Amino acid sequence: MDFELTKSQKEIQKAAREFAKGEFDKELALELDRTHEFPTKIWKKAADLGFIGVHYPEKYSGQDLGVLENIIIADEFCARDSSIGSAVILANFASECILRFGSEEQKGKYLPAVAEGRMLSSGAFTEPDHGSDITSLDTIAVREGDEWVINGTKTFITNGGMAGFYCTMCQTDADIQPSYRGISLILVEAEREGLTATDIGDKMGIHLMATAEINYKDVRVPVTNLIGKEGRGFYQVLEFFDESRILVAAQALGTAQGAYNRALAYVKQREQFGRKIAQFQVTQHKLADMATKIELARLITYKAAWNFDQGRIDPKLTSMAKMYAARTAVEVADEAIQLLGGYGYMTEYEVERFYRDAKICEIYEGTKEIQKNTIASSVLGKVK
């Protein structure tokens, strides 16, 4: 068992760290957080340098690397800045649905556009009245000749209103039981007539990412926009979640690391009662706990990514990684604020923003409760 990154992976790690250090400007991040603006220039530059879609094949403008390399980049980006980092690493959100299940025509048209920074992607899964339950849907797609006609509403959609297309979960067979066997995944271009996006409003964190409600009113797309096979959408999205949970775990991991780095730097220079607060045992114990949690989160997140790259689907492991890394991000960011005291509560010192950005990792791509359900189901098996 080898826990060492390869030479190539270390080079990617170094390149991602140096790019983030040079481009993720603190004052810019604070301004974009205030204005809720996407970091377009940084995203495009990251794409130009090959940081977007590294896990795509070279013929689709990727680097033919794995999920592990992708999460190494995510880890480094979010450690440098939780807001800019998360916006950039999720620029290609849900494009894996096309990468893993799409036709050659779909891959050739959309994956290069995403990898080259010409287009954001998005997945439209969650519905207002269903939340984490994607086993039955109110968004309906009816086939009429050579077209699908789609009606319904999706909510909390990452990159909503900015994406060039949406991988949309639709009920294509309303009569089949169980209902999830009648769900299909359909690619819907943003410019299709009848598709509208409405920003959901102010959020606690991730201010640099657009989050929208997407409405479909008699939206017509060609039958060739079906991703994979009809009736397989539920299973395709579950497999996609097994990959995307690892990316969210890496987002959380980097966020935790970034908050920790700032707290560590602060306690080394801050003096109280005549000495550096890093010299107090209570501070040292806090740092020890934070560092241990981050190390454990990194080990399970990287293992989950490595395991996926071996061609193994393991929902238990990916759920463990996401659940633990997300909890670590929240706890470490919270402790970082505590170590900075009043300064930690101030925008200028950043850790409060890392805390706000951390919380979403326990919610999207399946809440921590959903992750526990998945883990428990795997552990228990069928209980008679």
N, C-alpha and C positions, 0 to 999 in steps of 0.2 A: 504494500500500500504506500503510494507516494503522495505526500501532501505538498510537494513543491510545484510551483507553476513552471511551465516550460519557458525556454528562452524567449520564444515568440510571444507568449502570454505576458511575460515580464516587460517586454518592449511595448506591447499594447497598453499595459498598465501605466508605464512611464509616459507614453505619448498622451494618454487621456489625462493624466495628472498635470502634465505641462500645458496642455491645451486649456484645461479648466483654470489653471493658475493665471494664464495669460489673458483669457477672455471673460471669465466670470467676475466682472468688476463689482465690488461691494456696493458702491453708490448706485450703479445701474440696477442692481438687484433690488435695492430699497425703493428706487423710483418705479420700477416695473411692478413691484408688489403693491405700491400705492395706487398705480393707475390700472392695475389688472391687465397688463399688456403682455402678449406673447413675445419671447426674445427672438424675433425673426432673423436678425442678422447673425446671431450666434448659431442658431439652428442651421442656417444655410452654410455657414462656414464649417460647422461640424460635419455636415453632409459632404462638402467638398473634400474634406480630409478623410472621409471614409468611416466616420464613427456611427453613421446611421445604417442599419441593415447589414452589419458585418456578418450576420448569420445567413444572409441570402447567398445563393450561388453567384459566381462571378458573371455569368451571362445575364444576370438581373441587376448588375451594378453593385453586388455585394462582394465580400471577400472570402466566401466559402468557408467561414469559420463556424464555431458552435455557439450554443447558448451560454457556455461558460465565458467566452470572450465578450459576449454582449453584456453580461452582468458585471464583469470586471470594469467595463467602461461606465456602467451605471453607478457602481460603487464609488468610483473616483469622482465622477461628475457631481453626485449628490453630496459627497463629503466636502467638496469645495463650496457648493451652494445648493441648498435643498430645493430652492424655488426654480432657479435656472436649470439645474441638473434634471429635476423631474420633468420639466416641460420638454427638454431636448430628448431624453431617453424614451418618452412616450409619444414622440412625434410620429412614430410608425405603429402606434397602437392598433392591434387587431389585424395588421397586415399579414400576420402569420396564418390567419384563416385562409388567405389566398395562397401563401407559400406552401402550406401543408396539404390543402385540399382543392385549390383552384385549378382551372384548365390552363393549358400552356398559353392560350391567348390572353387570359386574365393576368397571369404572371408576367408575361412580356409587356403588357400595357401598363400595369400599375406598380409593380415592384420597383422597376428602375426609377419611376417618377418619385416614389417615396425615398428611396436610397439616395437619390441625387438632390434631395431637398426642394423638389418642385411641387410637392404635394404632401399634405398631412393625411393620415388615414384614421379610421375610427371604426369601432364596433358598437352597433346599436342592439343591445340585449335587454337591458332593464326596462320594465314598464311601471307606470305609476301605481297600479294596484297589485303588482306581483312582487316587486322587490327582488329578494334573493331566490324566489321560486320561479324558475324558468322552465318548469315542466309543462305548463300550459300558458298560452299567450292570447292576448286580445288583438294583436297585430295580425291581420289576415292577408294572405296573398292568394288570389284566385286566378287561375289560368284562363285566359281568353285568347284562343288562337296561338299566335307566336309571342304572346306577352304575358307577363304577370301584372296583375293590378293589385296594388298594395294600399291598405288602409289601416291606420293605427297610430299609436303614440309611444315613443320611447323617452326615457328621462335619465338624468345624471350621465349624459353621454360625453365622455372625454373627447376633446377636440371638436365638439359639436359646433356647427356654424362656421368652422374653419377648414374642416376636412374636405378632401376632394371626392371621397366616397365613404359609404357606410356599409359594413358587413352586417346585414340586418337579419335577425331571427324572426321568422314568420310562421304562422300556422298555415300550412298548405293543405292539410287534411283535417277537417273539423270533426269527422265522425270516428276516426280510428281510436282505439283504446289499447293501452294508455295513451293519453293525448300527446305525450312527448315524441311518440313515434311518427307523428304527423307534422313535425317541425322541420323546416328547411332553412338554409342560410342563403340569402340572396344579396348580391352586390347592387347597391343603389347609388348612382352618381349624384353628387350634391346638386347639380344643375337641373335635375329632373323636375318637370312641372308638377306641382302639387306637394313638393317637399319643402318644408319650412323649418327653420331653427330659431329657437327663442332662448336667450341666456336665462339660466335659472335664478340669477341674482347673486348677491354677495355671499361669499363662502368664508369659513373659518381660516382656511389655508389654501395652498396651491393656487394662489391668485394669478399666476402667469399662464395657467392652462384654462382654456375655454371649457365650460361645462354647460350643456344645453339640453333643452327638451326638443326632440325631433318629431315633427308631425308629418304623417303620410296621408294625403287625401287624393285618392284615385291616382296614385303614382304608377306610371306604366314603365316597365323595363322589359327588355327582350328575355325570352326564356333562356338564352345563353348566359344570362347573368346569374343563373343558379350556380352556387359554389358547391362543387362536389355533387353528390347524389340527392335526389329529392327524398325527404323523410329522414335524412341523416344529420340534420342541423344540430339537434340537441347533443348528439355524440361528438360531433366536430367541435362544438363550443366547449364541451367538457375537456376534450383533449387540449384545446387552445388554452383553457384556464390552467391546465397542468404546466404549461410553459409560461404563461403570463404571471402566475403566482410567484414564480422564481424572480421575474423582473421586479415585481413589487417588493419582494423580500430584499432585493439588492438596493432598491430605492430607499427602503427603511434602514438598511444596514449603513449605507452612505450617509443618510441623515443623522443617524446615531453617531457615526464617526465624526462628522462635522461639528456636532454639538459638543462632543467630548473634546475635540481638538481646541475649541475656543475656551472651554472651561479650564482645561489644563494650562493653556497659555496664561489665562487670567490669574489663577491661583499661584502661579510661579512669580508673578510680579506684584500682586496686591499685598499690602502690609496691613496688619491689624494687631493691636496690643504689642507692638514693637517687633514683630517678626512676620515673615511671609506666611500667608495662610496655608500654603502647601506644607508647612512644617507641622501643622496641627494634625494629630492622629485622626481626628474625625474627618478631616478633609482627605487624608490619605486613604481611609477606608472607603469613602465614597468613590474615589477614583479607582480603587481596586475593584469594587463592585461593577462600576461602569465598564472598565476595560475587560473584565471577565465576560460580561454579557455580550459585548461586541464581538469578542473572540469566538464565543459559542455560536452567535448568530452568523458570523462569517463562515465558520466551518460547515454548518448545516445548509446554508444558502449555496455555497460553492459545491458542496456534495450533491445537492439537488440538481444543480446545473450540469455537473459532470455526469450524473446518472442519466439525465435526459439525453445528453449527447451520446450515450452508449446505446440509445434506442429503446430505453426502458421507460415505460409510463408508470409512475408510482405516485398516485394522488396523496397517499399518506405522507410521504416524504416532502412533497412540495407544499402541502398544507401545514406541516410542522414548520417548515422553513419560513413561510409567510407569517404564520401566527407568532412564532417566536421572535423573528426579526422585527416585526411591526410593534410588538410589545416592548422590545428592547429600545426601539426608536423613541417611543413615548416616554418610557421610564428614564432613559439617559438624557433626553432633552429636558425633562422635568427637573432632574437632578442638576443639570447644567445651569438652569435658571436659579436654582437654590444656591449653588456655589457662587454665583455672581451677585446674589442678593438683589438689592434694588436695581442695580445696573442690568441684571438679567431680565428685568421686566421692561426695559427700555428698548425701543426699536433699533437704536444705533448699535447695540451690542449683539444683534442677530439671533441669539439663542431663542428668544421668544418666537421668532419666525420659524426657526427649525422645529420648535415645539408644535406650532400650528400646522406646519407641513407634515409632521410625523403622524398625526392622528388619522389622516385619511388612509394610511396604510393598513389600519385595522378595520377599514370599512369597505373600500372598493376591491374588486376582484374576489368578492366573497368576504363577508364579515368574519370576525374571529370566531363567532359562534358557529358559522357554517364550516369553518376549518376544523373546529372541534368535532362537528358531526362527521366529517369525512374521516378524520383520524380514528374516532371511536368505531365507526362502521368497519374500518379495515382491521382494527384490533379485535373486535368482537366476532366478525364474520356473521353468519346467519345464526340467530339465537332461536332455538326451538322451544 
